[in-house]
Each structure stands twice: as structure tokens, then as C-alpha cells.
């Protein structure tokens, strides 16, 4: 398996070099270098924008109390696009840019089939169950709470009537001089 992956990576590098040499022969080396830099920099900007958008959709899905399966798959495809745009090359850059386009990403997700969505959904549900939360069944459930949010898994519970809250305080001089902070307390 590793041998096959290594041979595939070697073939991609060979084809990339071949394409770069052909483009450089046609338009010149400086223009080719600028095209490669523009492809990587522009692609990184697009991947960042789409990645943040995917993160917002994941958070919205969690807050709605549902497992964000398609959003996680989209984020994974955006991550793959970023990995393809990282090395300089026209072939990998073209595939990376294609993966960033939402309709193409949707087509790849559909082509991967329900098997991939089922796998991601099971993994997310298992992760929620492992943290002590039940998977969401609709509405805002414990799965969508943050761990330190009241009522969340392992988080602090809100105080009830009759609970005693003991707070000890200590004055700390951060600047070495109380003149910067104003008059001393209690004096």
C-alpha cells in the first residue's frame, strides 16, 4: 500500500515538473514563477475564506442540535484543497482550486456516496457519546453545548437555592505601583 502511494506521489511530482517546464518554455521562467506564486497565494486566500465559512456552518449545525455530517465532509475537502495548493504546481493547484468551488465539492461529496456520510456521522456520534453527551435528536441538546457551559458535560452546574458559594479574593499589584491604578482600596 505504501509502495503504491509512494509511486503515485512520485508520478505526480514528475508530471508537475513536466508541466512547469512546458509552461516555462512557452511563456518564460519569470512568468511561470509568478503564475505559480499567484496560484498558491490566491488559492490559500480562497481556502481560508471557504474554511472559515465551513467552520461557521459546523457551529450552526451543532447549535441547532444536529450532527453536521455534510459540513464536516466539506471542511475535510477544503483541507484537502489546501494541501493540494500548498506545493507549487499547476496540476495539483488546478485540482485544489476545483475542490474549493462549492458545486464541485458537492459533486465530490455525492460521488463519495452515502458510505462516507454514514462513516462521518457514526464517528461524530461516537465522539459525542464518548464525551458523555448523547447524540442530538433534534432541538438544542447536550451534544451542542460547550463542555464548560452550564449543563454541559463536565462543566460547572448553575448554583441552586441553598448552595453556598465561598469566594476568597486577593489584591494583586500587576504594575508594581498602586499610583497607576488609582487610590488604594479600603483606605
Secondary structure, DSSP 8 states (H G I E B T S, - for coil): -HHHHHHHHHHHHHHHHHHHHHHHHHH-HHHHHHHHHHHHHHHHHHHHHHHHHHHHHHHHHHHTTS--HHHHHHHHHHHHHHHHHHSS-HHHHHHHHHHHSHHHHHHHHHHHHHHHHHHHHHHHHHHHHHTT-----SSS-GGGS-TTSTTSTTS-----TT-----------SSS-GGGT-S-TT-
